[in-house]
Amino acid sequence: MAGELILIVEDNEKNRKLERDILQFHGYQTVEAENPADGIRLAQATPPSLVPMDIQLPGMNGIEALHHPRADPRTRAIAVTASVMTQDRQKIMAAGFDGYQAKPIEVTQFVAAVHTAVGRPTQGDPP
């Protein structure tokens, strides 16, 4: 399906812009939140197909915030984080994320993870 809605939850403005630009280039619709409370509110108003979520967020970390967008079982979530130690990744994936992307974002890997999470094939994408 083209044009899936993706809710970016990221407190760093430059990271949010990078994710938005990549996702929109690949045909996704995006909405953004810079903190978990805004992300939860947006997810409840219009459930997204996917939530790429930072883990280190103000007020509530991404692991704690994960269960809110999951109120709609169709919503998937991938962690986008600078926490790259093996035990960090294991903890994040055990919390229920559908994918994991290390920061700084590697564009090809990020796009592949997003496509996988929303069930979109990767062939025929823009370069």
N, C-alpha and C positions, 0 to 999 in steps of 0.2 A: 504494500500500500504506500502510495506517495504522500508526502506532506504530513507525516506523523508529528504530533505535538511532543516536544521535548522540553522539560522543565530543568533548567540549569540552576543548581544551588551551589553558589561559589561566592565567598566573601571578597576575593581579590578581583578588582575591576579588570585588570589586564587578562587574567585567566578566563574570566567570564566572557570578555570580548573575543578572545581566541576561540573558545568553544562555540560561541554563537556564530562567528564567521565561518568556521569549519562546517557546522551543522547546516546553516542556511545555504552554503555553497552546494551541499549534497542534497538539498531539497526538503529539509526538515523545517517545520515551524518551531519557533522557540519562544519561551517566556523565561524570565530570569528572576531569581531571588538572591539577595546577598546574605540572608540569614535563614536559619531553619524555620522560624515562626512565619516569615513571609512565604517560604516554600510550602509549608503545610497548608497555609491559607489558599495559595494558588492551586495546589494539587486537589484540594477539596472542591474548589469552584469548578475546575475543569480537569478531570483526571488525565494526566499525560500518558503517553505510551512508554516513556523512559525518563528517568531522573538521573543524570550524571551528578553525583553529589560529592563535594569536598568532605573530607573527614574532620579536619580541624576548623570548626566553625564557631562563631561567637554565641555564647549562651547555651548551646546544646551541640554535642558533636554529631557527625553524620551517622554514626552507628545508632545513637539514641533516636535521631530523627527518622531513621529508615522505616520504622513501623507505621508512620503516619501516611506516606504515599501508598503503602502496601494495603491500605484499607480497600483499595480497588485491586483485585487480584490480577488484572490485566497489566498493571503498571510494573515495569521492570526498573531496576536501579543498578548503576555501576558506580563504584567508588573511584574518585579521581583524587589522588593523594600523593603527598611527598613522603608519606610513611612507607618506606620501601623494604624494610627489613623482613625477612621470611616470616617471623612470628607476627608482625603487623599484618602482612597479607593474609596469613592463616586466620587471624582474629577477625579481620574484615570480611573474608569470605564465609566464615562460620556464622557471622551475624546475619547472613542472608542476602548479600549482594549478588547480583547476577554476573558481575564482571568487575575487573580491577584494572585501572590505568594509573601508571606512575607518572608523577610530574618530574621534570617538565614533560608536557604532552608530546608524544611522537605521533604526528598527524595520521599516518597510515594505520598504525595500531589502534588509535582512538576511533577512527572511522570504522574499521573492521569490528571493533567491540560494539559500537553503536548498532551497526547493521545486524550483527549477530543477535543482539538483545531484542531488537524490534522485528527480527525475522525477515529482513530485507536482503536479497542477494547483492553481492558486491560487484558483479560484472556489469559493465555498461555505465559505471559511475564516471563523472567528470574526472580528469586526471588530477 
